[in-house]
Amino acid sequence: MATWTFSGYNNGRGAEVTFTYTAAFNPSTNQTTVTITSCDSVFNTGGATSVCALTGTLTVKAADNTGSSGTVNISQSQNGNSITISTNVGQTITVTHANGTSKQILLMFSGDINAATYHTYPEESTTVSVYTAVAYTLTLNKGTGTNLVVDLYASPFRSTFSGFTTGAVIYGGEVLRVWGSESSEAYKNFVLNVSGVGNLATGDTFTVTGNCTVKTTAVLKTYKLTIN
């Protein structure tokens, strides 16, 4: 749970508004879902007893892909001075990020307090980091008599990729694909193994959760010569 507070004042009158929200990044979809759980407004009318009213729009954008956004409309009002209003919003906004290891969202609010009487600052905004991928290393152990290829199958962190080699930097949440085979007919009993995952079939995928060692093994075939 996180909060974001902004305030707008004019001639001693104004409001402080706090949004409470959660932001959850999903590496399999490269999206962050923001849930606005409440909006708390503290009004100060400078001694006036007229109605305090707030209207406005909270916009959530992917900081690296501002074309992906959603909005929540806020409207609150009540008579009195120095009052607090809490509204359960309960709306969710899902935004899609560009490729990159750091995922951030941009919160923006634009609204009015008591219409033309006094206003919030237009489009106050803040940028929040919701997820940063952790870098790990990849070690390849190609045993005698084997072929081995590891490539990127799906990733929310990279836009271009190629086959990986020993020492390559990989990120938690990435999906790698492993290809393996015997290098010639002289070998048999091919085995493909990924640390922390176990034995995989060639072409299988796994999700990176830490440093990875990919191993292949094979043994020489034996032949029995029979002379009649």
For each residue, the residues with C-beta under 8 A, 3 or more apart:
1: 20 21 22 37
2: 20 21 22 23 128
3: 18 19 20 21
4: 18 19 21 107 126 128
5: 16 17 18 19
6: 16 17 109 120 121 124
7: 14 15 16 17 120
8: 14 15 113 118 119 120 121 124
9: 12 13 14 118
10: 13 14 117 118 119
11: 46 118
12: 9 44 46
13: 9 10 44 45 46 48 113 114 117 118
14: 7 8 9 10 43 44 113 118 120
15: 7 8 41 42 43 44 52 54 113 120
16: 5 6 7 41 42
17: 5 6 7 39 40 41 42 54 74 109 120
18: 3 4 5 39 40 41
19: 3 4 5 36 38 39 58 107 109
20: 1 2 3 36 37 38 39 40
21: 1 2 3 4 34 35 36 37
22: 1 2 34 35 37
23: 2 32 33 34 35 105 128 130
24: 32 33 35 130
25: 31 32 103 130 131
26: 29 30 31 32 33
27: 30 131 133 156 157 172 173 174
28: 154 156 173
29: 26 96 156
30: 26 27 96 97 99 156
31: 25 26 94 95 96 97
32: 23 24 25 26 62 94 95 97 103 105 130 131
33: 23 24 26 92 93 94
34: 21 22 23 60 70 92 93 94 95 105
35: 21 22 23 24 90 91 92 93
36: 19 20 21 39 58 72 89 90 91 92 93
37: 1 20 21 22 88 89 90
38: 19 20 86 87 88 89
39: 17 18 19 20 36 58 74 76 86 87 89
40: 17 18 20 84 85 86 87
41: 15 16 17 18 54 76 84 85 86 87
42: 15 16 17 82 83 84
43: 14 15 52 54 78 80 81 82 83 84 85 113
44: 12 13 14 15 81 82
45: 13 48 49 50 52 80 81 82
46: 11 12 13 81
47: 81
48: 13 45 81
49: 45 79 80 81
50: 45 79 114
51: 77 78 79 114
52: 15 43 45 77 78 79 80 81 83 85 113 114
53: 75 76 77 113 114 115
54: 15 17 41 43 74 75 76 77 85 111 112 113
55: 74 75 111 112 115
56: 73 74 109 110 111 112 120
57: 71 72 73 74 109 110 111
58: 19 36 39 71 72 73 74 107 108 109
59: 69 70 71 106 107 108 109 110
60: 34 69 70 71 72 93 95 105 106 107 108
61: 65 66 68 69 95 105 106 108
62: 32 65 66 68 69 95 96 97 98 103 104 105 106
63: 66 104 105 106 127
64: 97 98 100 103 104
65: 61 62 68 95 96 97 98
66: 61 62 63 69 106
67:
68: 61 62 65 95 96 97
69: 59 60 61 62 66 93 95
70: 34 59 60 93 94 95
71: 57 58 59 60 93
72: 36 57 58 60 89 91 93
73: 56 57 58
74: 17 39 54 55 56 57 58 87 89 111
75: 53 54 55
76: 39 41 53 54 85 87
77: 51 52 53 54 85
78: 43 51 52 83 85
79: 49 50 51 52 83
80: 43 45 49 52 83
81: 43 44 45 46 47 48 49 52
82: 42 43 44 45
83: 42 43 52 78 79 80
84: 40 41 42 43
85: 40 41 43 52 54 76 77 78
86: 38 39 40 41
87: 38 39 40 41 74 76
88: 37 38
89: 36 37 38 39 72 74
90: 35 36 37
91: 35 36 72
92: 33 34 35 36
93: 33 34 35 36 60 69 70 71 72
94: 31 32 33 34 70
95: 31 32 34 60 61 62 65 68 69 70 105
96: 29 30 31 62 65 68
97: 30 31 32 62 64 65 68 100 103 156
98: 62 64 65 159
99: 30 155 156 157 158 159
100: 64 97 103 157
101: 132 133 135 157 171
102: 129 131 132 133
103: 25 32 62 64 97 100 129 130 131 132
104: 62 63 64 127 128 129 130
105: 23 32 34 60 61 62 63 95 127 128 130
106: 59 60 61 62 63 66 125 126 127 128
107: 4 19 58 59 60 125 126 127 128
108: 58 59 60 61 123 124 125
109: 6 17 19 56 57 58 59 120 123 124 125
110: 56 57 59 120 122 123 124
111: 54 55 56 57 74 119 120
112: 54 55 56 115 116 119 120
113: 8 13 14 15 43 52 53 54 117 118 119 120
114: 13 50 51 52 53 117 118
115: 53 55 112
116: 112 119
117: 10 13 113 114
118: 8 9 10 11 13 14 113 114
119: 8 10 111 112 113 116 122
120: 6 7 8 14 15 17 56 109 110 111 112 113 124
121: 6 8 124
122: 110 119
123: 108 109 110
124: 6 8 108 109 110 120 121
125: 106 107 108 109
126: 4 106 107
127: 63 104 105 106 107
128: 2 4 23 104 105 106 107
129: 102 103 104 132
130: 23 24 25 32 103 104 105
131: 25 27 32 102 103
132: 101 102 103 129
133: 27 101 102 157 171 172 173 174
134: 171 172
135: 101 169 170 171
136: 169 170 171 172 208 210 211 212
137: 167 168 169 170 211 212
138: 150 164 166 167 168 169 170 176 211 212 213 214
139: 166 167 211 212 213 214
140: 148 150 164 165 166 213 214
141: 213 214 215 216
142: 146 147 148 216
143: 146 215 216 217 218
144: 187 218
145: 182 183 184 186 187 218 219 220
146: 142 143 180 181 182 183 187 190 216 217 218
147: 142 179 180 181 182 183 216
148: 140 142 178 179 180 192 214 216
149: 163 178 179 180
150: 138 140 163 164 176 177 178 179 214
151: 161 162 163 164 176 177 179
152: 155 158 161 164 174 175 176 177
153: 175 176 177 205
154: 28 174 175 205
155: 99 152 158 161 171 173 174 175
156: 27 28 29 30 97 99 173 174
157: 27 99 100 101 133 171 173 174
158: 99 152 155 161 174
159: 98 99
160:
161: 151 152 155 158
162: 151
163: 149 150 151
164: 138 140 150 151 152 168 170 176
165: 140 168
166: 138 139 140
167: 137 138 139
168: 137 138 164 165
169: 135 136 137 138
170: 135 136 137 138 164 174 176 208 212
171: 101 133 134 135 136 155 157 174 208
172: 27 133 134 136 208 209 210
173: 27 28 133 155 156 157 207 208
174: 27 133 152 154 155 156 157 158 170 171 207 208
175: 152 153 154 155 205 206 207 208
176: 138 150 151 152 153 164 170 205 206 208 212
177: 150 151 152 153 203 204 205
178: 148 149 150 192 194 200 202 203 204 205 206 214
179: 147 148 149 150 151 202 203
180: 146 147 148 149 190 192 202 216
181: 146 147 190 202
182: 145 146 147 185 187 188 190 218
183: 145 146 147 187 218
184: 145 187
185: 182 221
186: 145 220 221
187: 144 145 146 182 183 184 190 218 219 220 221
188: 182 218 219 220 221
189: 217 218 219
190: 146 180 181 182 187 216 217 218
191: 199 215 216 217 218
192: 148 178 180 199 200 201 202 204 214 215 216
193: 197 198 199 200 214 215 216 217
194: 178 197 198 200 206 212 213 214 215
195: 211 212 213 214 215
196: 209 210 212
197: 193 194 200 206
198: 193 194
199: 191 192 193
200: 178 192 193 194 197 204 206
201: 192 204
202: 178 179 180 181 192
203: 177 178 179
204: 177 178 192 200 201
205: 153 154 175 176 177 178
206: 175 176 178 194 197 200 212
207: 173 174 175
208: 136 170 171 172 173 174 175 176 212
209: 172 196
210: 136 172 196
211: 136 137 138 139 195
212: 136 137 138 139 170 176 194 195 196 206 208
213: 138 139 140 141 194 195
214: 138 139 140 141 148 150 178 192 193 194 195
215: 141 143 191 192 193 194 195
216: 141 142 143 146 147 148 180 190 191 192 193
217: 143 146 189 190 191 193
218: 143 144 145 146 182 183 187 188 189 190 191
219: 145 187 188 189
220: 145 186 187 188
221: 185 186 187 188
222:
223:
224:
225:
226:
227:
228:
